[in-house]
């Protein structure tokens, strides 16, 4: 697929989604970066900002299947992966696929389910497969998880373990729309007889796979690779950080930087591409010191400090 065709497909996807979702361009580009890089996205935001609509709109614009899983304290792993059901007609047990068998899966309020159920997503996110009753089944391609958690309500929730947070390539926030955006939402709801704008299909699954393959052709110079490595290593030296970015985190920053450059219609990575996407890739991978937590230092600010202190290649 030529660069022009890839750029056209990316523009079409973003245009289709932005027509249905009231969100800033940066958020939509970040989510599309995750899809293009074959990563997963964790959204930490308050209810009512349109996270479900955004996930559904991306799926529809790309012609992909979509399932939403509401995580609750009584949710079982088999409720996600599926289980064998006895078929009286055939007199056999047949596997009934769970909602994880979709191209785009929205794991809503993932921190409300117990760790055992959260872990049911771990294999799916990391290996693109699930194991149920000692049988392993491949998930559809492409496969992408968008998980949400509410940063306000913590009572009765189970914090994601570090191993599972590391499975998410990006962690970002949708945020509140600006005043014009909220007026646009009201305008769409003023006439109940008129259907709300919806995303339309502009590409298919094969074209999405081609976009993902195009990411592999985005050029990164040795200086950019040195810069990415230095950022990751410098997080380990920051006085507010107890556990810094792992080698896998550095690799994810490399992959996300290439995808972000492609989403912004470039065939090569610039230092600015790395800086623009670094906070969303690295913040959730850090473990802060007790002193930093007492002082209420944010992980986002720590990454910004590291970016500010790391020498930028010309």
MIKOL-632036 format. One record per residue: residue number from 1; x, y, z of N, C-alpha, C in turn. Coordinates in pm, whole numbers, plus 50000, padded with zeros to 5 digits. Layout:
BEGIN
<NUM, <X, Y, Z>, <X, Y, Z>, <X, Y, Z>>
...
***
This chain:
BEGIN
<1, <50084, 49882, 50000>, <50000, 50000, 50000>, <50089, 50124, 50000>>
<2, <50062, 50220, 49912>, <50143, 50339, 49903>, <50120, 50430, 50023>>
<3, <50218, 50520, 50046>, <50206, 50614, 50158>, <50083, 50702, 50143>>
<4, <50051, 50741, 50020>, <49934, 50826, 49998>, <49805, 50754, 50036>>
<5, <49796, 50628, 50000>, <49675, 50552, 50032>, <49662, 50533, 50183>>
<6, <49776, 50506, 50250>, <49774, 50491, 50395>, <49727, 50622, 50460>>
<7, <49783, 50732, 50414>, <49744, 50863, 50468>, <49597, 50890, 50446>>
<8, <49547, 50854, 50328>, <49404, 50874, 50299>, <49317, 50791, 50392>>
<9, <49357, 50667, 50416>, <49279, 50581, 50506>, <49278, 50637, 50647>>
<10, <49393, 50685, 50693>, <49402, 50741, 50828>, <49314, 50865, 50839>>
<11, <49319, 50951, 50739>, <49234, 51071, 50740>, <49086, 51033, 50739>>
<12, <49051, 50931, 50662>, <48911, 50888, 50655>, <48863, 50835, 50790>>
<13, <48947, 50756, 50856>, <48909, 50700, 50987>, <48889, 50811, 51089>>
<14, <48986, 50901, 51098>, <48975, 51011, 51195>, <48856, 51101, 51162>>
<15, <48831, 51125, 51035>, <48718, 51208, 50995>, <48585, 51144, 51031>>
<16, <48576, 51013, 51008>, <48452, 50942, 51039>, <48425, 50941, 51189>>
<17, <48528, 50913, 51270>, <48510, 50907, 51415>, <48480, 51045, 51473>>
<18, <48551, 51147, 51426>, <48530, 51282, 51480>, <48392, 51336, 51446>>
<19, <48330, 51282, 51343>, <48194, 51323, 51310>, <48091, 51272, 51408>>
<20, <48127, 51166, 51482>, <48032, 51107, 51577>, <48071, 51131, 51722>>
<21, <48200, 51152, 51747>, <48251, 51164, 51885>, <48301, 51306, 51908>>
<22, <48257, 51366, 52016>, <48305, 51499, 52052>, <48429, 51482, 52139>>
<23, <48545, 51495, 52077>, <48672, 51478, 52146>, <48778, 51554, 52069>>
<24, <48887, 51589, 52136>, <48990, 51663, 52064>, <49069, 51569, 51974>>
<25, <49134, 51628, 51875>, <49206, 51550, 51775>, <49319, 51469, 51837>>
<26, <49382, 51524, 51939>, <49496, 51455, 52001>, <49454, 51322, 52061>>
<27, <49337, 51319, 52125>, <49288, 51194, 52183>, <49260, 51091, 52074>>
<28, <49193, 51131, 51968>, <49160, 51038, 51860>, <49286, 50986, 51793>>
<29, <49385, 51072, 51774>, <49511, 51030, 51713>, <49585, 50932, 51804>>
<30, <49575, 50951, 51936>, <49641, 50861, 52030>, <49580, 50722, 52023>>
<31, <49447, 50713, 52021>, <49381, 50583, 52011>, <49416, 50515, 51879>>
<32, <49414, 50590, 51770>, <49447, 50532, 51640>, <49594, 50489, 51637>>
<33, <49680, 50561, 51709>, <49820, 50520, 51720>, <49830, 50382, 51783>>
<34, <49752, 50358, 51888>, <49752, 50227, 51952>, <49707, 50118, 51858>>
<35, <49601, 50144, 51780>, <49551, 50045, 51685>, <49656, 50017, 51578>>
<36, <49717, 50122, 51525>, <49817, 50106, 51419>, <49939, 50031, 51469>>
<37, <49974, 50049, 51597>, <50092, 49985, 51654>, <50061, 49848, 51714>>
<38, <49938, 49799, 51697>, <49895, 49671, 51751>, <49904, 49669, 51904>>
<39, <49876, 49783, 51965>, <49880, 49793, 52110>, <49741, 49807, 52169>>
<40, <49736, 49822, 52300>, <49609, 49838, 52372>, <49612, 49969, 52448>>
<41, <49494, 50024, 52475>, <49483, 50157, 52537>, <49404, 50148, 52667>>
<42, <49458, 50212, 52771>, <49389, 50224, 52899>, <49341, 50367, 52915>>
<43, <49211, 50384, 52931>, <49152, 50517, 52949>, <49112, 50534, 53096>>
<44, <49170, 50632, 53161>, <49133, 50663, 53299>, <49057, 50794, 53297>>
<45, <48925, 50785, 53312>, <48842, 50904, 53298>, <48711, 50885, 53373>>
<46, <48646, 50996, 53402>, <48518, 50991, 53472>, <48409, 50943, 53377>>
<47, <48299, 50888, 53430>, <48190, 50843, 53343>, <48126, 50958, 53267>>
<48, <48070, 50926, 53152>, <47991, 51023, 53076>, <48068, 51107, 52977>>
<49, <48194, 51072, 52951>, <48272, 51151, 52856>, <48268, 51095, 52714>>
<50, <48208, 50977, 52697>, <48193, 50923, 52562>, <48292, 50816, 52524>>
<51, <48347, 50744, 52623>, <48447, 50642, 52595>, <48389, 50526, 52515>>
<52, <48268, 50482, 52554>, <48205, 50370, 52482>, <48174, 50411, 52338>>
<53, <48124, 50531, 52320>, <48093, 50580, 52186>, <48219, 50587, 52101>>
<54, <48328, 50631, 52161>, <48454, 50642, 52086>, <48501, 50504, 52040>>
<55, <48499, 50406, 52131>, <48543, 50271, 52096>, <48455, 50211, 51987>>
<56, <48323, 50228, 52003>, <48230, 50174, 51903>, <48247, 50243, 51768>>
<57, <48275, 50373, 51771>, <48289, 50448, 51646>, <48415, 50407, 51570>>
<58, <48524, 50382, 51644>, <48645, 50333, 51577>, <48618, 50198, 51511>>
<59, <48548, 50110, 51582>, <48519, 49978, 51526>, <48433, 49991, 51400>>
<60, <48332, 50076, 51405>, <48242, 50091, 51291>, <48313, 50153, 51171>>
<61, <48397, 50254, 51196>, <48465, 50320, 51085>, <48562, 50228, 51014>>
<62, <48611, 50125, 51085>, <48708, 50034, 51027>, <48647, 49899, 50989>>
<63, <48517, 49886, 51001>, <48450, 49763, 50964>, <48489, 49645, 51052>>
<64, <48513, 49671, 51181>, <48558, 49567, 51273>, <48447, 49530, 51371>>
<65, <48451, 49405, 51419>, <48354, 49362, 51520>, <48386, 49427, 51654>>
<66, <48282, 49447, 51735>, <48298, 49519, 51862>, <48216, 49452, 51971>>
<67, <48277, 49436, 52088>, <48206, 49387, 52206>, <48244, 49471, 52327>>
<68, <48146, 49495, 52413>, <48170, 49567, 52538>, <48150, 49472, 52654>>
<69, <48246, 49470, 52746>, <48237, 49386, 52866>, <48231, 49478, 52987>>
<70, <48121, 49468, 53062>, <48109, 49547, 53185>, <48171, 49467, 53299>>
<71, <48283, 49514, 53351>, <48351, 49444, 53460>, <48281, 49474, 53592>>
<72, <48248, 49369, 53666>, <48181, 49379, 53795>, <48249, 49282, 53892>>
<73, <48225, 49299, 54024>, <48291, 49211, 54122>, <48258, 49063, 54106>>
<74, <48141, 49031, 54047>, <48103, 48890, 54032>, <48133, 48835, 53894>>
<75, <48205, 48908, 53810>, <48239, 48861, 53676>, <48342, 48749, 53685>>
<76, <48319, 48640, 53612>, <48408, 48525, 53613>, <48496, 48524, 53489>>
<77, <48613, 48461, 53496>, <48698, 48452, 53377>, <48627, 48391, 53257>>
<78, <48543, 48289, 53282>, <48471, 48225, 53171>, <48369, 48318, 53108>>
<79, <48325, 48420, 53182>, <48234, 48519, 53125>, <48302, 48602, 53018>>
<80, <48435, 48604, 53020>, <48512, 48679, 52923>, <48559, 48590, 52809>>
<81, <48618, 48476, 52845>, <48679, 48390, 52743>, <48579, 48297, 52676>>
<82, <48473, 48259, 52747>, <48378, 48161, 52696>, <48392, 48029, 52769>>
<83, <48302, 47936, 52742>, <48304, 47807, 52809>, <48232, 47703, 52725>>
<84, <48246, 47577, 52764>, <48178, 47469, 52694>, <48035, 47454, 52746>>
<85, <47943, 47447, 52652>, <47801, 47433, 52682>, <47751, 47302, 52622>>
<86, <47671, 47229, 52699>, <47618, 47102, 52650>, <47507, 47126, 52549>>
<87, <47521, 47065, 52430>, <47422, 47074, 52324>, <47339, 46946, 52324>>
<88, <47212, 46958, 52360>, <47127, 46839, 52369>, <47103, 46775, 52233>>
<89, <47102, 46857, 52127>, <47077, 46802, 51994>, <47191, 46713, 51947>>
<90, <47313, 46761, 51964>, <47429, 46684, 51918>, <47483, 46591, 52026>>
<91, <47430, 46606, 52150>, <47476, 46525, 52262>, <47625, 46545, 52288>>
<92, <47672, 46668, 52267>, <47814, 46699, 52286>, <47828, 46835, 52355>>
<93, <47945, 46852, 52416>, <47978, 46984, 52471>, <48042, 47068, 52360>>
<94, <47990, 47188, 52342>, <48041, 47277, 52239>, <48091, 47407, 52303>>
<95, <48198, 47459, 52247>, <48255, 47581, 52303>, <48177, 47702, 52255>>
<96, <48131, 47782, 52349>, <48061, 47906, 52318>, <48157, 48021, 52346>>
<97, <48194, 48092, 52242>, <48292, 48199, 52254>, <48240, 48311, 52342>>
<98, <48332, 48367, 52423>, <48298, 48480, 52507>, <48314, 48611, 52432>>
<99, <48282, 48721, 52495>, <48286, 48852, 52427>, <48426, 48898, 52390>>
<100, <48531, 48831, 52440>, <48667, 48871, 52404>, <48696, 48838, 52257>>
<101, <48614, 48754, 52196>, <48634, 48719, 52056>, <48573, 48826, 51966>>
<102, <48641, 48938, 51957>, <48601, 49049, 51871>, <48726, 49125, 51834>>
<103, <48717, 49206, 51729>, <48834, 49284, 51687>, <48867, 49394, 51787>>
<104, <48764, 49465, 51834>, <48782, 49569, 51935>, <48696, 49535, 52056>>
<105, <48760, 49524, 52171>, <48691, 49488, 52295>, <48704, 49606, 52392>>
<106, <48590, 49652, 52442>, <48589, 49757, 52544>, <48571, 49691, 52680>>
<107, <48676, 49695, 52763>, <48670, 49643, 52899>, <48634, 49758, 52991>>
<108, <48505, 49774, 53018>, <48457, 49891, 53091>, <48473, 49873, 53241>>
<109, <48538, 49972, 53305>, <48564, 49971, 53449>, <48635, 49843, 53490>>
<110, <48749, 49818, 53427>, <48823, 49694, 53445>, <48867, 49673, 53589>>
<111, <48886, 49781, 53664>, <48933, 49767, 53802>, <48823, 49729, 53900>>
<112, <48701, 49707, 53852>, <48594, 49664, 53941>, <48588, 49512, 53953>>
<113, <48658, 49440, 53866>, <48659, 49294, 53872>, <48777, 49246, 53955>>
<114, <48766, 49130, 54019>, <48878, 49078, 54099>, <48996, 49040, 54011>>
<115, <49115, 49030, 54071>, <49237, 49004, 53993>, <49230, 48881, 53904>>
<116, <49165, 48773, 53950>, <49158, 48652, 53869>, <49086, 48678, 53738>>
<117, <48981, 48760, 53744>, <48906, 48792, 53622>, <48983, 48890, 53536>>
<118, <49051, 48986, 53599>, <49135, 49077, 53522>, <49242, 49000, 53445>>
<119, <49296, 48895, 53509>, <49402, 48816, 53447>, <49352, 48738, 53326>>
<120, <49222, 48719, 53316>, <49168, 48648, 53200>, <49196, 48725, 53071>>
<121, <49211, 48857, 53085>, <49244, 48938, 52968>, <49394, 48937, 52936>>
<122, <49475, 48897, 53034>, <49620, 48909, 53021>, <49674, 48829, 52903>>
<123, <49635, 48701, 52895>, <49681, 48617, 52785>, <49628, 48669, 52652>>
<124, <49502, 48712, 52653>, <49442, 48762, 52529>, <49517, 48885, 52478>>
<125, <49551, 48976, 52568>, <49619, 49099, 52527>, <49763, 49072, 52484>>
<126, <49830, 48979, 52554>, <49970, 48955, 52525>, <49994, 48858, 52412>>
<127, <49911, 48752, 52405>, <49936, 48645, 52310>, <49834, 48639, 52196>>
<128, <49730, 48722, 52202>, <49624, 48722, 52102>, <49557, 48584, 52092>>
<129, <49541, 48522, 52208>, <49476, 48392, 52215>, <49420, 48373, 52355>>
<130, <49327, 48279, 52370>, <49273, 48245, 52502>, <49277, 48095, 52520>>
<131, <49290, 48054, 52645>, <49290, 47911, 52678>, <49173, 47884, 52770>>
<132, <49085, 47794, 52728>, <48968, 47756, 52808>, <48955, 47605, 52805>>
<133, <48945, 47545, 52922>, <48936, 47398, 52934>, <49049, 47330, 52859>>
<134, <49171, 47381, 52878>, <49294, 47324, 52822>, <49298, 47330, 52669>>
<135, <49215, 47412, 52609>, <49219, 47431, 52465>, <49250, 47578, 52435>>
<136, <49344, 47597, 52343>, <49385, 47732, 52306>, <49322, 47772, 52174>>
<137, <49264, 47892, 52173>, <49197, 47941, 52052>, <49250, 48079, 52018>>
<138, <49275, 48099, 51889>, <49325, 48228, 51843>, <49212, 48330, 51839>>
<139, <49247, 48454, 51871>, <49151, 48564, 51862>, <49153, 48622, 51721>>
<140, <49048, 48692, 51682>, <49045, 48750, 51547>, <49152, 48855, 51529>>
<141, <49194, 48873, 51407>, <49291, 48977, 51372>, <49222, 49082, 51286>>
<142, <49247, 49212, 51315>, <49324, 49263, 51427>, <49249, 49250, 51558>>
<143, <49324, 49257, 51670>, <49265, 49248, 51803>, <49317, 49365, 51886>>
<144, <49224, 49434, 51952>, <49259, 49557, 52021>, <49168, 49574, 52141>>
<145, <49228, 49604, 52259>, <49151, 49623, 52383>, <49158, 49769, 52425>>
<146, <49041, 49826, 52452>, <49032, 49956, 52517>, <48971, 49932, 52654>>
<147, <49047, 49958, 52760>, <48998, 49939, 52896>, <48979, 50074, 52963>>
<148, <48878, 50083, 53048>, <48852, 50208, 53120>, <48854, 50183, 53269>>
<149, <48889, 50286, 53342>, <48875, 50283, 53488>, <48846, 50424, 53537>>
<150, <48769, 50430, 53644>, <48726, 50557, 53701>, <48828, 50602, 53805>>
<151, <48893, 50718, 53786>, <48995, 50763, 53881>, <48937, 50819, 54010>>
<152, <48805, 50842, 54013>, <48742, 50907, 54128>, <48698, 50803, 54232>>
<153, <48622, 50703, 54188>, <48569, 50602, 54279>, <48668, 50488, 54293>>
<154, <48727, 50472, 54412>, <48823, 50366, 54437>, <48771, 50260, 54533>>
<155, <48661, 50291, 54603>, <48606, 50195, 54698>, <48549, 50074, 54624>>
<156, <48587, 49955, 54670>, <48536, 49834, 54608>, <48602, 49800, 54475>>
<157, <48717, 49858, 54447>, <48787, 49830, 54322>, <48916, 49754, 54352>>
<158, <48973, 49696, 54246>, <49098, 49621, 54256>, <49198, 49683, 54160>>
<159, <49301, 49744, 54214>, <49400, 49811, 54130>, <49465, 49711, 54034>>
<160, <49487, 49754, 53911>, <49551, 49667, 53813>, <49694, 49636, 53857>>
<161, <49732, 49509, 53856>, <49870, 49475, 53890>, <49966, 49530, 53785>>
<162, <50091, 49545, 53826>, <50190, 49606, 53737>, <50204, 49527, 53607>>
<163, <50197, 49394, 53614>, <50212, 49312, 53493>, <50102, 49340, 53393>>
<164, <49982, 49367, 53442>, <49872, 49394, 53350>, <49876, 49536, 53297>>
<165, <49917, 49633, 53380>, <49932, 49770, 53330>, <50035, 49775, 53218>>
<166, <50137, 49691, 53230>, <50243, 49690, 53130>, <50194, 49637, 52995>>
<167, <50082, 49566, 52995>, <50027, 49515, 52868>, <49964, 49625, 52783>>
<168, <49933, 49737, 52847>, <49874, 49848, 52772>, <49986, 49933, 52712>>
<169, <49980, 49952, 52583>, <50081, 50035, 52518>, <50066, 50181, 52559>>
<170, <49941, 50226, 52573>, <49914, 50368, 52600>, <49814, 50383, 52714>>
<171, <49834, 50485, 52793>, <49735, 50524, 52894>, <49707, 50672, 52873>>
<172, <49582, 50705, 52851>, <49547, 50843, 52821>, <49412, 50877, 52881>>
<173, <49372, 51001, 52865>, <49243, 51047, 52916>, <49167, 51114, 52802>>
<174, <49036, 51093, 52801>, <48953, 51156, 52699>, <48925, 51301, 52737>>
<175, <48899, 51324, 52865>, <48877, 51460, 52911>, <48739, 51514, 52875>>
<176, <48707, 51628, 52934>, <48581, 51694, 52903>, <48593, 51769, 52769>>
<177, <48487, 51773, 52691>, <48490, 51856, 52569>, <48489, 52004, 52605>>
<178, <48530, 52087, 52511>, <48523, 52231, 52534>, <48377, 52278, 52522>>
<179, <48354, 52406, 52539>, <48217, 52458, 52540>, <48149, 52434, 52405>>
<180, <48223, 52455, 52296>, <48164, 52432, 52163>, <48126, 52285, 52146>>
<181, <48209, 52197, 52200>, <48179, 52055, 52191>, <48054, 52017, 52267>>
<182, <48037, 52074, 52386>, <47918, 52043, 52465>, <47793, 52103, 52401>>
<183, <47806, 52220, 52339>, <47693, 52276, 52265>, <47657, 52188, 52146>>
<184, <47758, 52128, 52084>, <47733, 52037, 51972>, <47657, 51913, 52019>>
<185, <47691, 51864, 52140>, <47619, 51749, 52195>, <47473, 51784, 52220>>
<186, <47449, 51903, 52277>, <47311, 51945, 52304>, <47233, 51964, 52175>>
<187, <47300, 52019, 52073>, <47233, 52039, 51945>, <47189, 51906, 51885>>
<188, <47271, 51803, 51905>, <47235, 51672, 51853>, <47123, 51607, 51929>>
<189, <47103, 51647, 52056>, <46997, 51588, 52136>, <46871, 51674, 52140>>
<190, <46875, 51793, 52080>, <46760, 51884, 52086>, <46639, 51826, 52017>>
<191, <46661, 51761, 51905>, <46551, 51701, 51829>, <46561, 51550, 51844>>
<192, <46478, 51493, 51929>, <46484, 51349, 51956>, <46446, 51265, 51835>>
<193, <46372, 51326, 51741>, <46332, 51251, 51622>, <46445, 51239, 51521>>
<194, <46549, 51318, 51541>, <46663, 51315, 51449>, <46774, 51229, 51507>>
<195, <46824, 51136, 51427>, <46925, 51043, 51473>, <47058, 51115, 51497>>
<196, <47123, 51076, 51607>, <47253, 51133, 51638>, <47355, 51092, 51531>>
<197, <47454, 51178, 51502>, <47556, 51143, 51403>, <47628, 51015, 51443>>
<198, <47654, 50930, 51345>, <47725, 50805, 51370>, <47842, 50792, 51275>>
<199, <47943, 50720, 51321>, <48057, 50693, 51234>, <48014, 50600, 51122>>
<200, <48072, 50621, 51005>, <48042, 50534, 50891>, <48167, 50455, 50855>>
<201, <48145, 50340, 50798>, <48258, 50254, 50760>, <48333, 50316, 50642>>
<202, <48464, 50334, 50660>, <48545, 50395, 50554>, <48658, 50304, 50509>>
<203, <48694, 50203, 50591>, <48793, 50103, 50552>, <48743, 49967, 50599>>
<204, <48815, 49861, 50563>, <48781, 49728, 50612>, <48898, 49669, 50689>>
<205, <48880, 49548, 50740>, <48982, 49488, 50826>, <49113, 49466, 50752>>
<206, <49107, 49433, 50624>, <49230, 49412, 50548>, <49310, 49542, 50535>>
<207, <49239, 49652, 50517>, <49308, 49781, 50507>, <49366, 49823, 50642>>
<208, <49299, 49786, 50752>, <49354, 49813, 50885>, <49485, 49736, 50903>>
<209, <49487, 49611, 50860>, <49610, 49530, 50869>, <49721, 49591, 50785>>
<210, <49686, 49648, 50672>, <49788, 49711, 50588>, <49844, 49837, 50654>>
<211, <49758, 49909, 50723>, <49806, 50025, 50799>, <49905, 49978, 50905>>
<212, <49873, 49869, 50974>, <49962, 49816, 51076>, <50095, 49772, 51017>>
<213, <50090, 49712, 50897>, <50214, 49672, 50832>, <50295, 49793, 50787>>
<214, <50227, 49900, 50751>, <50296, 50021, 50707>, <50377, 50083, 50819>>
<215, <50335, 50062, 50944>, <50410, 50115, 51059>, <50552, 50058, 51060>>
<216, <50566, 49931, 51018>, <50697, 49867, 51020>, <50794, 49931, 50923>>
<217, <50743, 50006, 50827>, <50829, 50069, 50726>, <50866, 50213, 50761>>
<218, <50813, 50264, 50871>, <50847, 50400, 50914>, <50992, 50402, 50961>>
<219, <51070, 50493, 50909>, <51214, 50496, 50937>, <51244, 50562, 51071>>
<220, <51340, 50503, 51143>, <51390, 50563, 51267>, <51543, 50564, 51258>>
<221, <51601, 50680, 51268>, <51746, 50694, 51259>, <51811, 50640, 51387>>
<222, <51941, 50618, 51381>, <52014, 50570, 51499>, <52007, 50673, 51610>>
<223, <52004, 50803, 51574>, <51994, 50909, 51675>, <51860, 50903, 51748>>
<224, <51754, 50875, 51675>, <51621, 50864, 51737>, <51616, 50743, 51829>>
<225, <51675, 50633, 51787>, <51676, 50514, 51872>, <51757, 50539, 51999>>
<226, <51866, 50612, 51986>, <51945, 50649, 52102>, <51863, 50737, 52197>>
<227, <51786, 50829, 52139>, <51703, 50920, 52217>, <51596, 50843, 52293>>
<228, <51530, 50750, 52226>, <51425, 50669, 52290>, <51484, 50587, 52405>>
<229, <51599, 50527, 52382>, <51663, 50446, 52485>, <51703, 50533, 52605>>
<230, <51756, 50651, 52578>, <51798, 50741, 52686>, <51680, 50784, 52772>>
<231, <51566, 50812, 52710>, <51447, 50850, 52786>, <51408, 50739, 52882>>
<232, <51401, 50616, 52831>, <51364, 50504, 52916>, <51461, 50483, 53031>>
<233, <51589, 50489, 53001>, <51691, 50467, 53104>, <51692, 50581, 53207>>
<234, <51665, 50702, 53161>, <51665, 50816, 53253>, <51551, 50813, 53354>>
<235, <51442, 50742, 53320>, <51334, 50729, 53419>, <51382, 50652, 53541>>
<236, <51478, 50563, 53521>, <51528, 50483, 53634>, <51618, 50564, 53726>>
<237, <51668, 50677, 53676>, <51758, 50761, 53755>, <51685, 50875, 53826>>
<238, <51559, 50895, 53794>, <51483, 51005, 53854>, <51461, 50980, 54002>>
<239, <51480, 51082, 54084>, <51472, 51066, 54230>, <51331, 51032, 54279>>
<240, <51230, 51060, 54197>, <51092, 51030, 54238>, <51047, 50891, 54198>>
<241, <51134, 50818, 54128>, <51096, 50688, 54072>, <51164, 50575, 54146>>
<242, <51083, 50477, 54189>, <51137, 50358, 54255>, <51166, 50249, 54152>>
<243, <51073, 50230, 54058>, <51092, 50134, 53949>, <51066, 50209, 53818>>
<244, <51169, 50215, 53733>, <51157, 50289, 53608>, <51106, 50202, 53494>>
<245, <51120, 50254, 53374>, <51068, 50187, 53255>, <51155, 50066, 53220>>
<246, <51091, 49955, 53192>, <51161, 49832, 53157>, <51203, 49834, 53010>>
<247, <51287, 49738, 52969>, <51320, 49728, 52826>, <51197, 49712, 52737>>
<248, <51094, 49643, 52788>, <50971, 49630, 52710>, <50904, 49766, 52693>>
<249, <50909, 49850, 52797>, <50853, 49985, 52786>, <50926, 50068, 52682>>
<250, <51058, 50053, 52676>, <51136, 50125, 52574>, <51096, 50077, 52435>>
<251, <51075, 49947, 52421>, <51031, 49893, 52292>, <50894, 49948, 52254>>
<252, <50804, 49959, 52352>, <50670, 50011, 52322>, <50677, 50158, 52281>>
<253, <50769, 50235, 52339>, <50785, 50374, 52299>, <50835, 50381, 52156>>
<254, <50923, 50294, 52119>, <50972, 50287, 51982>, <50858, 50255, 51885>>
<255, <50778, 50155, 51918>, <50668, 50114, 51830>, <50563, 50224, 51820>>
<256, <50529, 50285, 51934>, <50427, 50390, 51934>, <50475, 50513, 51858>>
<257, <50603, 50544, 51868>, <50657, 50661, 51797>, <50646, 50644, 51647>>
<258, <50672, 50523, 51599>, <50657, 50497, 51455>, <50512, 50509, 51412>>
<259, <50421, 50452, 51493>, <50280, 50460, 51458>, <50229, 50603, 51463>>
<260, <50275, 50680, 51562>, <50233, 50820, 51575>, <50281, 50902, 51455>>
<261, <50404, 50874, 51408>, <50454, 50943, 51289>, <50368, 50910, 51168>>
<262, <50328, 50783, 51155>, <50244, 50743, 51042>, <50107, 50810, 51050>>
<263, <50048, 50814, 51170>, <49918, 50879, 51186>, <49927, 51027, 51148>>
<264, <50043, 51087, 51169>, <50065, 51226, 51132>, <50127, 51240, 50993>>
<265, <50113, 51134, 50915>, <50146, 51136, 50772>, <50295, 51160, 50745>>
<266, <50379, 51094, 50827>, <50522, 51099, 50803>, <50576, 50958, 50789>>
<267, <50678, 50942, 50705>, <50740, 50811, 50685>, <50866, 50796, 50770>>
<268, <50891, 50890, 50860>, <51007, 50885, 50948>, <50970, 50947, 51082>>
<269, <51042, 50907, 51187>, <51014, 50953, 51322>, <51101, 51074, 51354>>
<270, <51040, 51176, 51410>, <51113, 51295, 51455>, <51121, 51294, 51608>>
<271, <51213, 51370, 51665>, <51216, 51381, 51812>, <51084, 51429, 51870>>
<272, <51014, 51516, 51798>, <50886, 51567, 51847>, <50782, 51457, 51853>>
<273, <50786, 51362, 51758>, <50695, 51247, 51764>, <50715, 51171, 51894>>
<274, <50841, 51148, 51929>, <50873, 51074, 52052>, <50822, 51151, 52173>>
<275, <50846, 51281, 52178>, <50804, 51362, 52292>, <50652, 51368, 52303>>
<276, <50583, 51376, 52190>, <50437, 51388, 52192>, <50369, 51263, 52246>>
<277, <50429, 51145, 52223>, <50362, 51021, 52261>, <50422, 50960, 52387>>
<278, <50537, 51010, 52433>, <50611, 50946, 52542>, <50532, 50941, 52673>>
<279, <50463, 51050, 52707>, <50391, 51053, 52835>, <50285, 50943, 52840>>
<280, <50209, 50927, 52733>, <50104, 50826, 52729>, <50159, 50684, 52728>>
<281, <50281, 50665, 52678>, <50341, 50533, 52673>, <50407, 50495, 52805>>
<282, <50464, 50592, 52874>, <50551, 50562, 52988>, <50489, 50584, 53125>>
<283, <50391, 50673, 53138>, <50346, 50712, 53272>, <50296, 50596, 53357>>
<284, <50220, 50505, 53297>, <50162, 50396, 53376>, <50262, 50284, 53406>>
<285, <50382, 50294, 53352>, <50484, 50191, 53376>, <50575, 50225, 53494>>
<286, <50559, 50345, 53550>, <50645, 50389, 53658>, <50587, 50351, 53794>>
<287, <50675, 50322, 53888>, <50638, 50305, 54028>, <50712, 50414, 54105>>
<288, <50637, 50505, 54167>, <50698, 50617, 54236>, <50741, 50579, 54378>>
<289, <50835, 50654, 54431>, <50880, 50632, 54568>, <50771, 50674, 54666>>
<290, <50775, 50622, 54788>, <50676, 50665, 54889>, <50678, 50816, 54911>>
<291, <50796, 50876, 54911>, <50805, 51021, 54931>, <50735, 51096, 54819>>
<292, <50752, 51050, 54695>, <50688, 51115, 54581>, <50537, 51103, 54589>>
<293, <50490, 50988, 54639>, <50346, 50970, 54653>, <50290, 51060, 54761>>
<294, <50364, 51076, 54871>, <50319, 51165, 54978>, <50314, 51309, 54929>>
<295, <50410, 51346, 54846>, <50416, 51483, 54793>, <50321, 51502, 54675>>
<296, <50247, 51396, 54641>, <50147, 51401, 54535>, <50208, 51439, 54399>>
<297, <50326, 51385, 54373>, <50390, 51405, 54243>, <50328, 51307, 54143>>
<298, <50286, 51356, 54029>, <50219, 51272, 53931>, <50320, 51204, 53841>>
<299, <50284, 51085, 53794>, <50370, 51012, 53700>, <50384, 51088, 53569>>
<300, <50276, 51155, 53529>, <50281, 51235, 53406>, <50387, 51344, 53416>>
<301, <50394, 51409, 53532>, <50492, 51515, 53550>, <50634, 51460, 53553>>
<302, <50650, 51340, 53610>, <50782, 51278, 53614>, <50833, 51253, 53472>>
<303, <50746, 51200, 53385>, <50788, 51175, 53247>, <50823, 51306, 53177>>
<304, <50743, 51409, 53202>, <50773, 51539, 53142>, <50909, 51592, 53191>>
<305, <50939, 51571, 53318>, <51069, 51614, 53371>, <51183, 51538, 53304>>
<306, <51162, 51408, 53283>, <51265, 51327, 53216>, <51285, 51374, 53073>>
<307, <51176, 51404, 53003>, <51187, 51454, 52866>, <51262, 51587, 52863>>
<308, <51237, 51670, 52963>, <51303, 51799, 52967>, <51452, 51791, 52995>>
<309, <51495, 51683, 53062>, <51636, 51669, 53099>, <51716, 51579, 53003>>
<310, <51645, 51518, 52907>, <51712, 51428, 52812>, <51752, 51505, 52688>>
<311, <51877, 51493, 52647>, <51927, 51566, 52532>, <51854, 51523, 52406>>
<312, <51805, 51621, 52330>, <51727, 51596, 52208>, <51822, 51596, 52088>>
<313, <51818, 51493, 52004>, <51906, 51492, 51886>, <51863, 51597, 51784>>
<314, <51958, 51647, 51710>, <51928, 51747, 51609>, <51860, 51681, 51490>>
***
